[in-house]
């Protein structure tokens, strides 16, 4: 969920979520130049860049893609009708990352993001559920998190952008929310039980 206000996620249970429905009476926030289509492409590029920085690269699949509007808080001021549209893209890591190697993956991603000049906003170095979050200079929020059963997910969310009539979705993207898949691909490095 985006910070502040309510969130309207859009997906269609029976088909591709190609069109984002209008919110009655809403207008995009003033001063916003990028639109959802451009933001979706930027999210995909950030995901590719992050995974390219991980060696050996883990196996992954597309996670649920979302597009929607972040509605303003009631009584927030004179711009109550302004809506910040957004998109979110994700990757589910399907490589088994052993508990001993999860910190190494988080550390590798953290170092890559810092080399890119992104601001790391949070690091959890706990052995069982480590994670890291960052924000790019243009306001995109990234997170790598582990779930209770060892599943890992990489997510990128856009800042507020202008509404698009059409938002691109890569082939193979799930069209309805669901849990991340359990990892099932072994890797000599990431799946190793020792930290060495």
N, C-alpha and C positions, 0 to 999 in steps of 0.2 A: 504494500500500500504506500502511496506517495504521502509525504508528510503534510498535515494540515488539510482540513476539509474532508468531504466525503469522496468516494471513488466509485465510478461507474465503469465496470469492466464489460467488454463486449466480446462475445463469441457466440457461435451458432452451433447448437448441438447436432444439427443435421447436415451441416455443410461448411464450406469455407467462409470465414468471417471477412469477406472482401470489402464490404461497405460498413462504415461506422455510422450508426444512426444519429440523427441530430437530437440534441437535448433542447426541448421547447424553450424558446426565449433566450437561449444562451448565445453568447458571442465569445470569440477567442479573446484572450487577454491582449491589451494594447502592447505594442512594441515587440511582439513575438514574430520572428522572421522565418524560422524553420517550420516545416509542416510534418505531419505524422509519417508521410512516405519517406521523407528525407531522414527523419529520426529513426525509422525502422532500418534503413540502410546503414546509418551510423552505428546503431546497436549491433548489427551483424558484423560490421568491420571491427568493432571493439572485441567482440567474442572471438573472431578469427585471430586478431592480434594477440589476445591473451593466450589462447591455446597454442599459437605458434611459439610462444615464449616458454612453453613447458616441454622439457626433454626427459625421457621419451614422452611423446605426445600420447595422452590417454585416449582410449576409444570413447566416443560420445554419440549422442543422438539429440535431435532437436527437442527442446522442452516446449511447454505450452507458451504460445505467443499471445500477448494481450494488447489491446488498444482500447482506449477509453478516455474518460474525462475526469479530472479531479475538480470536483465542485467546491466553490468557496465556502468558508464557514459562514453561517448565517450571522448577520450583523457585523460582518468584518469591515464594512466601510462603504464608500460610495461606489466601489467597483463590484458590488455583490453579484452582478450578472456575468462577470468575466469568468470564463471557464478555461482552465489549463488542460489541454489535451495531452496525451502521453502515449507511448508505446513501451512495451517490455518484451525482450527476447531472452531466451535462456538455452543452456545446454545441460543435459543430464549426462554426467560422467558414468559410463557403463564399465569402465575398467575397475576391477577390485583394487581398492587402495587400502592396504593393511593398516591397522591402527598404528603400527610402528612407522609407516611412511606418510601418514596424513599431514603431520607437521612439516615434512619436507615439501609436500605439494603446496601447502599454504605459504611456506617461506619462499618457494620458487615464484609463485604468483605475486606475492608481495614485492619481491625484489624487481620483478619485471615491471610492475605498475609504477614503482618508484623511478626506475630507469626511464620510463615513458613520461615522467614529469607529473604523474597523477598524485593527488593527495590521499594517502592512506588514512582512513577515518576510524578504523577499528581493526584490531587483531585479537583473536582468541587463540591462545596457544595451548589450550587444554588438549590432552592426548586423545580423548574420545570424540569430541565434537569441535575440532578447530575450525576457524574461519577467518576471513579477511574481507574488508570492504574498503572501497576507494571512490573518489569522485574525480572526474576529468575537469580540466579548466573550463570546458564548455558546459559543465553541469550534468553530465551523464553519471549515474551511480552504478557501481559494479559491486558484486558480492560473490564470494566463493564460500559455500557452507556445506557442512556434512550433516546428514540425518542420523537418527538413532541406530539404523541398521547398516551404516557404512556408505549409504548412497551420498553422492556429492552432486551439487548443482552450481552452475555458474550463471548468474543473472545480470542483465544490464537493463536499466530503466532510463528513459529520457527525461530531460527537464520539461517544463511546460512548453508546448509547441502549438502551432496553428492546426486546425482541423483539416484533414484530407478527405476527399470523397472516396479515395481508394487507398488502402494500405497494403503493401506487398507482404506476402507470407511465403517463406521458402517451402519447397515441396517436402512433404513428410512431417510438417509441423502438426502436433496434436491440436484439435479444434475445441476441445473441452478440457477443463482442469482435471487433474488427477494427480496422484502421488508420483514421485520420482520412481523410476524403475530400480529394482535391486541390481547392483552391479553383477555382471556375469562373465566378464572377459578378464582372463588372467594375463598378467604382464610380469616377466622375470624381475623387473625393478620395482614397480609400484605395488605388486601383490606380495613381495617378499616379507616374511614375518620379522626379520631382523632389521634394525635401523642402519646397519653398516652399509 
